[in-house]
Amino acid sequence: MAKLALYDPPGGLADLDQAGRQQWNSYISDSIDQAITGRPDHTSDSPRGQFFNLTEKETAADAQIATVTWTAFPNQVKVSSVSDHQRWQRADSSRDLQDEYCEWSVKRSAAGKITAVTFTCEGPEYWTTLAESQPKIAVKLYQQYVDPRVSAADLFDSAGKYIPRNRWNSTTTNGAMHLVQAANTLGAEIELAAAATIVREIGGVELTGEQELIKCSQYGVATRNSDPHIGGSVNGLARRKADIALTNPVGLYLDDVSTAGWSSPDGSDPKLYWSYVRGNQGTPVRAVYEVPANKGFVVGDIQINGQTIDFAAQIADFITIKLSAVACRLGQSTAAPMTACVGSAAHFAPLLRSVR
């Protein structure tokens, strides 16, 4: 397969003009090249010889696509809460707690019942590129997807610079256009995937567990659903001596929502009210859960395992997020495993003993 000419925008979005598409390609390609280089100031973290740039190296005929999925509800909130009610309430209270590459905003009726929930997994980098190259398009998209009242003054400062955490994209009640939680970036996805391609052999033992790998390679946050699982899956490909790249278009995507155990007041299928509203089929970046007005009930009347939906976070329990990587030239990589962890061996040794 020939080298890729340009990296496409996430989800196949068609918002960017040609100059914007070139700018986006440069951002992704440069980020990947930097991730391949690794962190030279950290021991045993550079280079990442099995990670490659699709615009600089051909994808071989034996290519295999691997899709990694994880639960959208923030695991760090779950493990630090004492009840379901508390964790749902906490997750709904702040976008800063929604750290699994999925964030949401809730609409409620005057009576307090949920009428609609919007979920997004669009990276902030895409929106910075779009706003810088086509500010009028950015405003129109906010008006279309968030609120018709959005103005340029809401999105840009006095110097014309885009404000990612603006009044329409910073809370769980006033709209969600794209990700704003500090760890929810495409740059983090690229760096994590690249770092995970390093095979580790510590004391003659090849590391294979998700927690020991993230601890040793020092990528991401070990207590999230996403980071250790992404890293473990990518490293599994690396241990097959494959070259690995993130698939085009590089992005984080909504995978699915499972409505098993859900029930609607009229007996209709609860999944009918889930719709993807932005991105291509297979790579959606935005979804809305909302019951049509003519049905006579709202989201807050639907039950999940016998409990009414009082929090959007209850829905997040059943949403999965995904990313995809391509592995090729299986069995051919000559990159040698690294025999030390990032940082001190003493820091890692207790964890290694606990999993052996």
NULO-708422 format. One record per residue (C-alpha): x, y, z. Coordinates in steps of 0.1 Angstrom, whole numbers, padded with zeros to 4 digits, always signed. Last residue first. Layout:
N
XYZ...
This chain:
356
+0046-0120+0391+0022-0091+0393+0032-0078+0428+0070-0083+0422+0068-0061+0391+0049-0034+0410+0076-0033+0437+0104-0032+0412+0092-0001+0392+0105+0027+0415+0137+0008+0422+0144+0005+0385+0145+0042+0382+0129+0062+0355+0116+0048+0322+0121+0010+0326+0151-0010+0316+0158-0039+0292+0145-0023+0261+0134-0048+0234+0155-0047+0202+0139-0032+0171+0145-0056+0142+0109-0057+0131+0100-0084+0107+0076-0107+0125+0046-0088+0112+0055-0063+0085+0021-0046+0093+0001-0034+0122-0026-0007+0118-0041+0011+0148-0076+0020+0157-0092+0041+0184-0123+0035+0204-0149+0048+0229-0176+0027+0245-0208+0039+0260-0228+0019+0286-0216+0036+0318-0218+0069+0299-0256+0065+0300-0257+0066+0338-0233+0096+0335-0261+0116+0320-0278+0116+0354-0314+0110+0365-0320+0081+0341-0347+0062+0359-0335+0030+0377-0349-0004+0369-0318-0017+0351-0316+0015+0331-0350+0033+0330-0363+0058+0305-0384+0087+0319-0354+0111+0322-0348+0106+0285-0382+0122+0278-0418+0110+0273-0447+0118+0250-0432+0103+0219-0440+0133+0197-0411+0153+0212-0385+0129+0198-0364+0112+0226-0328+0124+0229-0294+0108+0232-0270+0128+0210-0237+0117+0195-0205+0133+0183-0172+0121+0169-0184+0093+0146-0157+0072+0129-0175+0041+0116-0200+0061+0096-0185+0095+0091-0184+0123+0116-0211+0144+0133-0247+0136+0144-0246+0101+0156-0280+0092+0171-0292+0074+0202-0330+0076+0206-0337+0043+0188-0314+0026+0214-0342+0027+0239-0363+0002+0218-0400+0010+0224-0419-0004+0253-0440+0027+0258-0423+0038+0291-0388+0029+0277-0366+0001+0291-0329-0004+0294-0313-0037+0305-0293-0040+0273-0289-0005+0259-0253-0008+0247-0238+0023+0233-0212+0021+0205-0178+0030+0193-0176+0068+0196-0143+0079+0181-0108+0091+0190-0088+0103+0161-0061+0097+0135-0079+0096+0101-0060+0074+0091-0050+0045+0113-0025+0049+0141+0008+0032+0131+0026+0000+0140+0055-0020+0126+0052-0055+0138+0076-0077+0159+0046-0096+0174+0056-0080+0207+0047-0047+0191+0011-0059+0185+0007-0068+0222+0023-0034+0230-0006-0017+0212-0032-0036+0232-0014-0030+0265-0010+0007+0258-0046+0012+0248-0058-0007+0279-0035+0012+0302-0046+0045+0289-0083+0040+0284-0100+0028+0316-0080+0053+0337-0061+0044+0369-0027+0039+0352-0026+0074+0337-0007+0079+0304+0027+0067+0295+0055+0058+0320+0070+0029+0302+0074+0007+0333+0042+0017+0350+0022+0016+0318+0036-0019+0310+0032-0033+0345-0004-0022+0346-0014-0036+0312+0004-0069+0317+0028-0082+0290+0063-0075+0303+0090-0099+0289+0111-0113+0318+0149-0114+0314+0154-0090+0344+0130-0066+0327+0122-0072+0290+0101-0043+0276+0088-0040+0241+0085-0003+0230+0053+0002+0209+0035+0016+0240+0054+0049+0238+0040+0054+0203+0004+0048+0213+0007+0070+0243+0023+0099+0224-0003+0097+0196-0033+0096+0221-0018+0124+0242-0015+0146+0211-0050+0137+0202-0061+0154+0235-0082+0144+0265-0057+0148+0293-0065+0185+0301-0103+0180+0299-0115+0203+0270-0130+0179+0245-0152+0193+0217-0185+0211+0212-0201+0205+0246-0230+0227+0257-0242+0248+0286-0249+0221+0312-0218+0200+0317-0195+0230+0316-0166+0244+0295-0178+0245+0259-0204+0272+0254-0189+0297+0278-0154+0292+0262-0129+0266+0271-0113+0263+0237-0108+0301+0234-0098+0309+0198-0074+0338+0193-0088+0369+0176-0068+0394+0197-0098+0405+0217-0105+0368+0226-0125+0344+0204-0153+0320+0210-0180+0341+0228-0172+0372+0207-0178+0352+0176-0214+0346+0187-0233+0316+0200-0270+0322+0202-0279+0294+0178-0268+0269+0205-0246+0238+0205-0245+0219+0173-0256+0244+0146-0245+0276+0163-0212+0260+0173-0207+0249+0137-0215+0284+0124-0190+0300+0148-0162+0276+0136-0171+0283+0100-0166+0320+0106-0132+0314+0122-0118+0295+0092-0081+0290+0095-0075+0297+0132-0109+0283+0143-0104+0251+0123-0068+0245+0136-0078+0252+0172-0108+0229+0167-0088+0200+0154-0064+0204+0184-0092+0203+0209-0100+0166+0201-0135+0156+0192-0149+0129+0215-0183+0144+0221-0215+0133+0239-0247+0154+0239-0275+0145+0264-0311+0154+0259-0344+0158+0279-0332+0150+0314-0359+0157+0340-0355+0188+0362-0391+0200+0361-0382+0229+0339-0368+0203+0315-0331+0193+0315-0303+0195+0290-0270+0177+0297-0234+0181+0284-0209+0154+0278-0172+0145+0275-0155+0114+0261-0117+0109+0259-0118+0089+0292-0111+0120+0314-0146+0132+0323-0136+0147+0357-0126+0180+0342-0159+0182+0324-0175+0188+0358-0207+0180+0378-0220+0150+0357-0191+0128+0368-0197+0137+0404-0234+0130+0403-0229+0097+0386-0201+0087+0411-0223+0096+0441-0254+0078+0429-0234+0047+0421-0219+0046+0456-0187+0052+0476-0168+0071+0450-0130+0070+0444-0130+0039+0421-0157+0053+0399-0143+0088+0395-0110+0074+0384-0128+0051+0361-0143+0079+0341-0174+0065+0323-0166+0062+0286-0158+0025+0287-0129+0012+0265-0123+0001+0230-0092-0008+0210-0095-0016+0173-0067-0035+0155-0064-0033+0118-0040-0058+0101-0016-0051+0073+0000-0080+0055+0003-0060+0023+0028-0035+0039+0019+0001+0048+0044+0024+0031+0065+0048+0051+0066+0086+0053+0029+0096+0050+0018+0067+0072+0042+0077+0100+0057+0048+0119+0060+0032+0153+0083+0002+0156+0115+0021+0162+0103+0041+0192+0136+0059+0199+0139+0066+0227+0123+0058+0260+0149+0038+0279+0163+0068+0298+0143+0100+0296+0158+0132+0281+0156+0115+0247+0118+0115+0250+0105+0097+0219+0117+0102+0184+0087+0083+0171+0064+0106+0191+0080+0136+0175+0075+0121+0141+0038+0114+0150+0033+0150+0162+0048+0163+0130+0025+0142+0109-0006+0151+0128+0002+0189+0129+0013+0190+0092-0018+0171+0081-0040+0196+0099-0022+0226+0083-0026+0210+0049-0063+0204+0056-0066+0240+0067-0051+0253+0035-0074+0231+0015-0105+0243+0034-0115+0226+0066-0151+0217+0076-0152+0184+0058-0150+0160+0087-0137+0125+0078-0141+0115+0114-0109+0132+0123-0093+0153+0095-0074+0134+0069-0036+0127+0070-0022+0136+0036-0006+0117+0007-0005+0083+0025+0024+0061+0014+0014+0034-0010+0000+0000+0000
